[in-house]
Amino acid sequence: MKVEDVPQDRKYLKESDVVRNVDYAIDSEGHYRAVSSVGWEVKNDALELALDEVDERCQEILEKIRRGESSPLEYHAEKNLMPIDLLSDYSGYSKRTIRKHFDPKVFAKLDEQTLGVYAEVLRISVEELKSIPD
């Protein structure tokens, strides 16, 4: 692909966003070089499918929370694309401990420090961590 042909299909990124895709294209001298792109329709479609799946899983988790089978931590972890392995790596808590914290009774007893660690990792406030959307 030539530099001038690198797609610029803006869908998920706004004009002020700093995030860009890096694609490699051939310049006028025939050399490959990195070219910034704000998106590509094919990538946008794939991202949309992936986000739809995440949204479905979030809805299932919300139902579990409403039935008293899970805690808001599981919802926020899923919403922020943080599987237990990754949440464990970032929080410092073991996967086993995190699974326990998915239990609503255990989650309700967590201290502010523990909640603060999760909130920081998930980049939300402790109040947001304790709540779920309507």
MIVO-223398 format. One record per atom (N, C-alpha, C): x, y, z; residue in three letters; residue number from 0. Coordinates in pm, whole numbers. Atoms other than C-alpha are relative to their C-alpha. Last residue first. Layout:
// residues N
REC    east   north      up  residu  num
REC       X       Y       Z     ALA  NUM
...
// end
This chain:
// residues 134
REC    east   north      up  residu  num
REC     141      43     -11     ASP  133
REC   -2897      84    3586     ASP  133
REC     -41     -91    -113     ASP  133
REC      98     -83      72     PRO  132
REC   -2517     100    3579     PRO  132
REC    -141     -57      14     PRO  132
REC      21      53     135     ILE  131
REC   -2321     -74    3854     ILE  131
REC    -100      89     -71     ILE  131
REC     132     -12      64     SER  130
REC   -2178      61    4177     SER  130
REC      -2     -67    -136     SER  130
REC     104      59     -84     LYS  129
REC   -1896     -23    4418     LYS  129
REC    -137      -2     -68     LYS  129
REC     -28     143     -16     LEU  128
REC   -1626      38    4158     LEU  128
REC    -110     -70      78     LEU  128
REC      38      66     125     GLU  127
REC   -1782     372    4068     GLU  127
REC      19    -150       9     GLU  127
REC     146      -4       8     GLU  126
REC   -1759     478    4432     GLU  126
REC     -51     -65    -128     GLU  126
REC      50     107     -87     VAL  125
REC   -1399     360    4449     VAL  125
REC    -152      -3      -5     VAL  125
REC       3     -33    -142     SER  124
REC   -1324     585    4153     SER  124
REC     -49    -120      80     SER  124
REC     130     -52     -41     ILE  123
REC   -1228     447    3812     ILE  123
REC       9      36     147     ILE  123
REC      10    -143      33     ARG  122
REC    -901     377    3637     ARG  122
REC    -141      55      21     ARG  122
REC     109     -11      98     LEU  121
REC    -942      -3    3655     LEU  121
REC     -24     145     -44     LEU  121
REC     -32      86     113     VAL  120
REC    -603     -42    3825     VAL  120
REC    -104      16    -111     VAL  120
REC    -115     -58      71     GLU  119
REC    -670     257    4050     GLU  119
REC      34     -81    -125     GLU  119
REC      45    -122      69     ALA  118
REC   -1016     133    4142     ALA  118
REC     113      63     -80     ALA  118
REC      79      37     118     TYR  117
REC    -883    -215    4220     TYR  117
REC     -43     123     -79     TYR  117
REC     -91      65      94     VAL  116
REC    -613     -77    4449     VAL  116
REC     -74     -37    -128     VAL  116
REC     -81    -103      64     GLY  115
REC    -859     162    4611     GLY  115
REC      98     -58    -102     GLY  115
REC      85     -60     102     LEU  114
REC   -1102    -121    4685     LEU  114
REC      78     105     -79     LEU  114
REC      16     101     105     THR  113
REC    -823    -302    4866     THR  113
REC     -85      55    -114     THR  113
REC    -130      15      66     GLN  112
REC    -732      12    5062     GLN  112
REC     -10    -100    -116     GLN  112
REC     -21    -109      96     GLU  111
REC   -1096      93    5137     GLU  111
REC     133     -14     -75     GLU  111
REC     -37    -129     -57     ASP  110
REC   -1156    -243    5304     ASP  110
REC      29     101    -111     ASP  110
REC    -135     -47      35     LEU  109
REC   -1343    -529    5139     LEU  109
REC      27     137      61     LEU  109
REC     -83     -14    -119     LYS  108
REC   -1648    -657    5330     LYS  108
REC     141      53     -30     LYS  108
REC      62     -98     -90     ALA  107
REC   -1905    -604    5053     ALA  107
REC      86      26     124     ALA  107
REC     -23    -134      54     PHE  106
REC   -1672    -785    4810     PHE  106
REC     -54     107      94     PHE  106
REC    -140     -32     -29     VAL  105
REC   -1677   -1099    5028     VAL  105
REC      30     142     -45     VAL  105
REC     -13      -8    -147     LYS  104
REC   -2056   -1111    5028     LYS  104
REC     143      36      40     LYS  104
REC      54    -125     -53     PRO  103
REC   -2074   -1024    4657     PRO  103
REC      13      15     151     PRO  103
REC     112      39     -85     ASP  102
REC   -1834   -1305    4556     ASP  102
REC     -55     127      65     ASP  102
REC     118       0      87     PHE  101
REC   -1614   -1160    4280     PHE  101
REC    -124     -44      76     PHE  101
REC      55    -135      -2     HIS  100
REC   -1366   -1082    4558     HIS  100
REC    -116      16     -98     HIS  100
REC      73     -16    -127     LYS   99
REC   -1313   -1457    4600     LYS   99
REC     -68     136       4     LYS   99
REC     123      80      14     ARG   98
REC   -1222   -1481    4231     ARG   98
REC     -84       9     127     ARG   98
REC      91     -77      84     ILE   97
REC    -976   -1196    4288     ILE   97
REC    -131     -75     -20     ILE   97
REC      55    -109     -81     THR   96
REC    -817   -1383    4576     THR   96
REC    -101      81     -80     THR   96
REC      92      62     -96     ARG   95
REC    -773   -1698    4363     ARG   95
REC     -68     108      87     ARG   95
REC     123      30      75     LYS   94
REC    -621   -1493    4081     LYS   94
REC    -105     -60      94     LYS   94
REC       0     127      72     SER   93
REC    -369   -1360    4331     SER   93
REC    -132     -19     -74     SER   93
REC      79     103     -68     TYR   92
REC    -368    -992    4417     TYR   92
REC       2    -128     -83     TYR   92
REC     -84      70     -95     GLY   91
REC     -84    -774    4289     GLY   91
REC     -74    -105      80     GLY   91
REC      40     -29    -137     SER   90
REC    -329    -536    4129     SER   90
REC      95     -61     103     SER   90
REC      -1    -143     -29     TYR   89
REC    -173    -518    3782     TYR   89
REC     -31      32     147     TYR   89
REC    -131     -59      26     ASP   88
REC     -75    -882    3742     ASP   88
REC       5     147      43     ASP   88
REC     -93      51    -101     SER   87
REC    -392   -1009    3908     SER   87
REC     138      64     -17     SER   87
REC      37     -71    -123     LEU   86
REC    -613    -789    3691     LEU   86
REC      93     -43     113     LEU   86
REC     -52    -135      12     LEU   85
REC    -427    -927    3389     LEU   85
REC     -28      82     125     LEU   85
REC    -147       6       8     ASP   84
REC    -485   -1289    3485     ASP   84
REC      61     140      -1     ASP   84
REC     -57      24    -133     ILE   83
REC    -843   -1219    3596     ILE   83
REC     153      -2      -2     ILE   83
REC      23     136     -48     PRO   82
REC    -936   -1070    3259     PRO   82
REC      74     -21     133     PRO   82
REC    -100      48     -94     MET   81
REC    -918    -691    3239     MET   81
REC     -35    -141      46     MET   81
REC     -81      99      70     LEU   80
REC   -1104    -562    2933     LEU   80
REC     117     -49      85     LEU   80
REC    -130     -61      27     ASN   79
REC   -1231    -254    3117     ASN   79
REC      99     -98     -62     ASN   79
REC      22    -123      76     LYS   78
REC   -1594    -367    3099     LYS   78
REC     132      65     -40     LYS   78
REC      39      37     137     GLU   77
REC   -1491    -715    3211     GLU   77
REC     -13     124     -88     GLU   77
REC    -115      65      60     ALA   76
REC   -1306    -584    3518     ALA   76
REC     -30     -36    -146     ALA   76
REC     -95    -105      38     HIS   75
REC   -1588    -343    3595     HIS   75
REC     126     -59     -63     HIS   75
REC      53     -84     108     TYR   74
REC   -1847    -621    3587     TYR   74
REC     104     101     -48     TYR   74
REC      -2      81     122     GLU   73
REC   -1640    -865    3794     GLU   73
REC     -49      81    -119     GLU   73
REC    -138      14      47     LEU   72
REC   -1572    -596    4054     LEU   72
REC       6     -80    -129     LEU   72
REC     -29     -99     104     PRO   71
REC   -1944    -516    4076     PRO   71
REC     143      -9     -53     PRO   71
REC     -21    -135     -51     SER   70
REC   -1989    -842    4268     SER   70
REC      26      97    -116     SER   70
REC    -130     -57      30     SER   69
REC   -2138   -1175    4162     SER   69
REC       7     141      56     SER   69
REC     -97     105      29     GLU   68
REC   -2424   -1415    4232     GLU   68
REC     140      53     -30     GLU   68
REC     -84      20    -118     GLY   67
REC   -2666   -1177    4403     GLY   67
REC     106    -106     -18     GLY   67
REC      45     122     -66     ARG   66
REC   -2929   -1212    4130     ARG   66
REC      80     -30     127     ARG   66
REC     137     -24     -45     ARG   65
REC   -2871    -848    4031     ARG   65
REC     -60    -122      71     ARG   65
REC      -8     -91    -115     ILE   64
REC   -2498    -918    4014     ILE   64
REC    -139      23      57     ILE   64
REC     -54      77    -113     LYS   63
REC   -2552   -1221    3790     LYS   63
REC       5      87     126     LYS   63
REC     109      88     -46     GLU   62
REC   -2774   -1009    3563     GLU   62
REC      45     -84     118     GLU   62
REC      97     -85     -71     LEU   61
REC   -2502    -744    3545     LEU   61
REC    -117     -83      52     LEU   61
REC     -54     -22    -135     ILE   60
REC   -2254   -1019    3456     ILE   60
REC     -93      88      81     ILE   60
REC      16     126     -74     GLU   59
REC   -2469   -1126    3161     GLU   59
REC      50      16     144     GLU   59
REC     143      14     -31     GLN   58
REC   -2494    -763    3046     GLN   58
REC     -27    -128      78     GLN   58
REC      31     -96    -107     CYS   57
REC   -2117    -726    3071     CYS   57
REC    -146     -10      41     CYS   57
REC     -50      59    -124     ARG   56
REC   -2071   -1044    2865     ARG   56
REC     -27      92     119     ARG   56
REC      85     115     -34     GLU   55
REC   -2296    -901    2594     GLU   55
REC      44     -63     131     GLU   55
REC     126     -54     -51     ASP   54
REC   -2109    -568    2601     ASP   54
REC     -95    -113      40     ASP   54
REC     -29     -48    -134     VAL   53
REC   -1776    -749    2564     VAL   53
REC    -129      53      63     VAL   53
REC     -17     118     -85     GLU   52
REC   -1914    -937    2265     GLU   52
REC      26      40     144     GLU   52
REC     134      57     -19     ASP   51
REC   -2039    -613    2109     ASP   51
REC       5    -122      90     ASP   51
REC      66     -80    -103     LEU   50
REC   -1695    -460    2168     LEU   50
REC    -142     -48      26     LEU   50
REC     -62      31    -128     ALA   49
REC   -1533    -743    1973     ALA   49
REC     -68      76     114     ALA   49
REC      41     136     -37     LEU   48
REC   -1776    -704    1684     LEU   48
REC      55     -38     137     LEU   48
REC     142      -7     -37     GLU   47
REC   -1719    -326    1679     GLU   47
REC     -53    -138      41     GLU   47
REC       7     -57    -134     LEU   46
REC   -1343    -375    1682     LEU   46
REC    -144       5      49     LEU   46
REC     -47     104     -92     ALA   45
REC   -1366    -604    1381     ALA   45
REC      -7      47     144     ALA   45
REC     103     105      -4     ASP   44
REC   -1579    -349    1196     ASP   44
REC      40    -111      96     ASP   44
REC     114     -53     -76     ASN   43
REC   -1338     -67    1287     ASN   43
REC    -110    -105      13     ASN   43
REC     -37       6    -141     LYS   42
REC   -1043    -275    1167     LYS   42
REC    -114      50      87     LYS   42
REC      -8     142     -35     VAL   41
REC   -1213    -328     830     VAL   41
REC      35     -17     148     VAL   41
REC     134      57     -10     GLU   40
REC   -1315      37     807     GLU   40
REC       3    -146      43     GLU   40
REC      23      67     127     TRP   39
REC    -965     158     879     TRP   39
REC    -132     -72      15     TRP   39
REC      87     116       6     GLY   38
REC    -869     394    1153     GLY   38
REC     -14     -53    -141     GLY   38
REC     104     -12    -102     VAL   37
REC    -706     720    1253     VAL   37
REC     -98    -116      -6     VAL   37
REC     136      12      54     SER   36
REC    -389     632    1061     SER   36
REC     -99      13     115     SER   36
REC     107     -10     -98     SER   35
REC     -25     725    1121     SER   35
REC    -136      -9     -70     SER   35
REC      95    -106      32     VAL   34
REC     229     606     865     VAL   34
REC    -112      -5     103     VAL   34
REC     117      -2     -88     ALA   33
REC     541     403     942     ALA   33
REC     -86     120     -35     ALA   33
REC      -9     -93    -113     ARG   32
REC     777     371     647     ARG   32
REC    -128      -7      80     ARG   32
REC     106      11    -100     TYR   31
REC     855     116     378     TYR   31
REC      23     103     109     TYR   31
REC     -40      51    -131     HIS   30
REC    1081     241     102     HIS   30
REC    -122     -10      93     HIS   30
REC       7     146      -3     GLY   29
REC     983     274    -265     GLY   29
REC      42     -63     131     GLY   29
REC    -130      53      37     GLU   28
REC    1101     634    -304     GLU   28
REC       4    -153       6     GLU   28
REC     -25     -30     141     SER   27
REC     747     773    -311     SER   27
REC     135     -53     -50     SER   27
REC      -5    -142      35     ASP   26
REC     669     601      20     ASP   26
REC      37      18    -147     ASP   26
REC    -115     -30      86     ILE   25
REC     560     241      68     ILE   25
REC      -5     148     -39     ILE   25
REC      33     -21     141     ALA   24
REC     327     180     359     ALA   24
REC     128      37     -74     ALA   24
REC    -122     -14      78     TYR   23
REC     340      55     714     TYR   23
REC     -37       5    -147     TYR   23
REC      -3      91     113     ASP   22
REC      47     115     944     ASP   22
REC     132      23     -74     ASP   22
REC    -120     -16      81     VAL   21
REC      49     272    1287     VAL   21
REC      -6    -108    -107     VAL   21
REC     -55     126      48     ASN   20
REC    -292     315    1439     ASN   20
REC     128      33     -74     ASN   20
REC      -1      22     144     ARG   19
REC    -356     636    1626     ARG   19
REC      47    -142     -26     ARG   19
REC     -24     138      44     VAL   18
REC    -440     736    1979     VAL   18
REC     -12      -9    -151     VAL   18
REC    -142      14      23     VAL   17
REC    -408    1107    2057     VAL   17
REC      31    -137     -58     VAL   17
REC     -64     118     -57     ASP   16
REC    -776    1175    2026     ASP   16
REC     147      -6     -38     ASP   16
REC    -100     -37    -100     SER   15
REC    -879    1535    1948     SER   15
REC      75    -119      59     SER   15
REC    -100     -90      56     GLU   14
REC   -1056    1455    1620     GLU   14
REC     111      31     100     GLU   14
REC      49    -135      24     LYS   13
REC   -1240    1164    1776     LYS   13
REC     116      86     -49     LYS   13
REC     -88    -105     -49     LEU   12
REC   -1135     803    1741     LEU   12
REC     -56     135     -37     LEU   12
REC      -9       7    -145     TYR   11
REC   -1397     533    1714     TYR   11
REC      88     109      58     TYR   11
REC     127      47     -56     LYS   10
REC   -1514     596    1360     LYS   10
REC       6       5     151     LYS   10
REC      27     -38    -139     ARG    9
REC   -1248     776    1157     ARG    9
REC    -138     -54      41     ARG    9
REC     143      17     -24     ASP    8
REC   -1169     592     834     ASP    8
REC     -31      23     147     ASP    8
REC      26     -98    -105     GLN    7
REC    -822     730     749     GLN    7
REC    -150      -1      30     GLN    7
REC     137     -38     -35     PRO    6
REC    -695     443     537     PRO    6
REC      -6     100     115     PRO    6
REC      24      47    -137     VAL    5
REC    -333     446     414     VAL    5
REC    -137      51      44     VAL    5
REC     114      93      -4     ASP    4
REC    -357     505      37     ASP    4
REC     -30     -53     140     ASP    4
REC     124     -75      21     GLU    3
REC    -136     818      30     GLU    3
REC    -125     -88       4     GLU    3
REC      24     -91    -111     VAL    2
REC     149     622     186     VAL    2
REC    -133      73     -16     VAL    2
REC     -75    -124       7     LYS    1
REC     124     349     -78     LYS    1
REC     -40      91     116     LYS    1
REC      84    -117       0     MET    0
REC       0       0       0     MET    0
REC      90     124       0     MET    0
// end
